[in-house]
Amino acid sequence: QVQLVESGGGLVQAGGSLRLSCAAPGRTFSRYPMGWFRQAPGKERAFVVTISWSGSTYYTDSVKGRFAISRDNAKKTVSLQMNSLKPEDTAVYYCATCRSLMLSDCYDSTAYNYWGRGTQVTVSS
């Protein structure tokens, strides 16, 4: 079964930074958009950001200006640089592959077909 692998989570103080990475096996890292989602305790999984093959991006409002997604198509990796972290950013972060080529379809988790197991990000106040 194809699976993405996230890394880079951890514990950080508010205002700090973390960089998450996602490695995607060959068949999953095609020309489709990739995305990051997060799930806080007691809440539903929520969209964070998505990036197209060519580098177009779309962020949820709460992370704009603080988070930056990038992808290396040659290395088949996607990264999420998270700066100015807040306690409300605490969650398990998941990367995933969107099944649609249209970036506008990739704001909802139902549009994604391959997922990683997640990495925990904890921001202390």
Solvent accessible surface area in square Angstrom, and as a share of the most:
residue,aa,sasa,rsa
1,Q,226,1.00
2,V,43,0.25
3,Q,65,0.29
4,L,1,0.01
5,V,95,0.55
6,E,19,0.08
7,S,60,0.39
8,G,38,0.36
9,G,29,0.28
10,G,30,0.29
11,L,133,0.66
12,V,26,0.15
13,Q,137,0.61
14,A,49,0.38
15,G,54,0.52
16,G,21,0.20
17,S,57,0.36
18,L,33,0.16
19,R,125,0.46
20,L,0,0.00
21,S,40,0.26
22,C,1,0.00
23,A,50,0.38
24,A,7,0.05
25,P,61,0.39
26,G,40,0.38
27,R,214,0.78
28,T,1,0.01
29,F,9,0.04
30,S,41,0.27
31,R,152,0.55
32,Y,77,0.29
33,P,1,0.01
34,M,1,0.00
35,G,0,0.00
36,W,0,0.00
37,F,2,0.01
38,R,33,0.12
39,Q,61,0.27
40,A,25,0.19
41,P,115,0.73
42,G,93,0.89
43,K,140,0.59
44,E,151,0.68
45,R,86,0.31
46,A,49,0.38
47,F,31,0.13
48,V,0,0.00
49,V,0,0.00
50,T,0,0.00
51,I,5,0.03
52,S,16,0.11
53,W,72,0.25
54,S,102,0.66
55,G,36,0.35
56,S,59,0.38
57,T,55,0.32
58,Y,89,0.34
59,Y,39,0.15
60,T,38,0.22
61,D,110,0.57
62,S,67,0.43
63,V,0,0.00
64,K,107,0.45
65,G,87,0.84
66,R,32,0.12
67,F,8,0.03
68,A,51,0.39
69,I,13,0.07
70,S,48,0.31
71,R,33,0.12
72,D,53,0.27
73,N,45,0.23
74,A,96,0.74
75,K,150,0.63
76,K,79,0.34
77,T,40,0.23
78,V,0,0.00
79,S,15,0.10
80,L,0,0.00
81,Q,45,0.20
82,M,0,0.00
83,N,60,0.31
84,S,59,0.38
85,L,2,0.01
86,K,84,0.36
87,P,56,0.35
88,E,122,0.55
89,D,1,0.00
90,T,30,0.17
91,A,1,0.01
92,V,41,0.23
93,Y,0,0.00
94,Y,29,0.11
95,C,1,0.00
96,A,0,0.00
97,T,5,0.03
98,C,1,0.00
99,R,133,0.49
100,S,24,0.15
101,L,116,0.58
102,M,125,0.56
103,L,34,0.17
104,S,68,0.44
105,D,72,0.37
106,C,0,0.00
107,Y,80,0.30
108,D,75,0.39
109,S,40,0.26
110,T,108,0.63
111,A,13,0.10
112,Y,7,0.03
113,N,62,0.32
114,Y,75,0.28
115,W,57,0.20
116,G,7,0.07
117,R,192,0.70
118,G,22,0.21
119,T,19,0.11
120,Q,86,0.38
121,V,0,0.00
122,T,47,0.27
123,V,7,0.04
124,S,42,0.27
125,S,130,0.84
